Amino acid sequence: MKVTFKRALLAVLVLLFLVYGVDYLQLRYRIWRNKRPYGTVTVQLLYAISKKAPEGSDRTEYASGNAQDETCVNSLFPHFGYTPCWYLGRHTERRVNI
């Protein structure tokens, strides 16, 4: 039972490592051939201002900020410090705590 579990876990880890490696190599190929390796997504900033209330409870006031274009990478996983475009396209609001 333990041996089967360890083998299954090892197989999943090897598969995940291979998928990440293929994703990285595909991105390097896109950069080399200049085939749209990067994209941009407009992100709306949302400032969260924490305020103390007299009764001791905290309140949060929200203020809208400017929209900014953020660079993303066209891949499955994050690479080179950039978020994947598929993820950034689904999370277009960025909360900034003040």
C-alpha positions as a printed NumPy array, in Angstrom:
array([[  0.   ,   0.   ,   0.   ],
       [  2.739,   2.469,   0.963],
       [  4.848,   1.547,  -2.047],
       [  1.935,   2.146,  -4.418],
       [  1.249,   5.534,  -2.843],
       [  4.903,   6.565,  -3.07 ],
       [  5.093,   5.499,  -6.716],
       [  1.9  ,   7.384,  -7.563],
       [  3.181,  10.502,  -5.797],
       [  6.514,  10.246,  -7.612],
       [  4.736,   9.818, -10.955],
       [  2.606,  12.925, -10.322],
       [  5.683,  14.966,  -9.37 ],
       [  7.61 ,  13.822, -12.447],
       [  4.62 ,  14.61 , -14.666],
       [  4.258,  18.074, -13.131],
       [  7.978,  18.716, -13.614],
       [  7.76 ,  17.646, -17.256],
       [  4.716,  19.842, -17.945],
       [  6.478,  22.842, -16.383],
       [  9.636,  22.144, -18.396],
       [  7.762,  21.818, -21.695],
       [  5.875,  25.033, -20.91 ],
       [  9.182,  26.816, -20.241],
       [ 10.789,  25.511, -23.436],
       [  7.746,  26.493, -25.476],
       [  7.936,  30.021, -24.061],
       [ 11.672,  30.24 , -24.819],
       [ 10.898,  29.156, -28.403],
       [  8.21 ,  31.854, -28.681],
       [ 10.686,  34.453, -27.452],
       [ 13.345,  33.251, -29.894],
       [ 10.93 ,  33.264, -32.846],
       [  9.128,  36.43 , -31.619],
       [  5.716,  34.701, -31.709],
       [  3.776,  36.713, -29.107],
       [  5.456,  35.504, -25.914],
       [  4.045,  38.408, -23.9  ],
       [  0.655,  40.066, -23.64 ],
       [ -0.952,  42.915, -21.727],
       [ -4.057,  43.014, -19.559],
       [ -5.681,  46.157, -18.155],
       [ -5.859,  45.919, -14.357],
       [ -8.066,  48.194, -12.232],
       [ -6.468,  49.319,  -8.956],
       [ -8.635,  49.249,  -5.838],
       [ -7.232,  50.984,  -2.739],
       [ -8.336,  49.485,   0.601],
       [ -8.   ,  52.144,   3.315],
       [ -8.151,  50.732,   6.845],
       [ -9.823,  53.03 ,   9.395],
       [-10.251,  52.64 ,  13.132],
       [-13.785,  53.102,  14.426],
       [-14.418,  54.583,  17.914],
       [-15.957,  51.349,  19.231],
       [-12.796,  49.415,  18.439],
       [-13.864,  47.678,  15.263],
       [-11.912,  48.196,  12.069],
       [-13.554,  49.538,   8.944],
       [-12.263,  49.381,   5.417],
       [-13.023,  52.078,   2.896],
       [-12.413,  51.402,  -0.775],
       [-11.291,  53.941,  -3.358],
       [-10.938,  53.277,  -7.054],
       [ -7.599,  53.971,  -8.691],
       [ -6.421,  54.308, -12.258],
       [ -6.421,  51.413, -14.672],
       [ -2.969,  50.153, -15.607],
       [ -1.728,  47.863, -18.344],
       [  0.213,  44.955, -16.875],
       [  2.527,  42.681, -18.835],
       [  1.778,  38.975, -18.719],
       [  3.273,  35.87 , -20.288],
       [  1.39 ,  33.587, -22.705],
       [  2.05 ,  30.294, -20.938],
       [  0.487,  27.887, -18.503],
       [  2.758,  28.726, -15.552],
       [  4.395,  31.989, -14.399],
       [  7.853,  32.57 , -15.881],
       [ 10.426,  35.387, -15.708],
       [  8.465,  37.132, -12.932],
       [  5.326,  37.585, -15.044],
       [  1.855,  36.253, -14.302],
       [  0.239,  34.044, -16.97 ],
       [ -2.23 ,  35.933, -19.177],
       [ -4.997,  33.37 , -18.593],
       [ -4.803,  34.052, -14.833],
       [ -4.426,  37.821, -15.08 ],
       [ -7.379,  38.016, -17.463],
       [ -9.572,  36.457, -14.775],
       [ -8.246,  38.689, -11.955],
       [ -8.466,  42.194, -13.379],
       [ -8.806,  43.985, -10.023],
       [ -5.722,  44.54 ,  -7.904],
       [ -6.284,  45.394,  -4.221],
       [ -3.72 ,  47.705,  -2.621],
       [ -3.855,  47.833,   1.205],
       [ -3.088,  51.211,   2.711]])
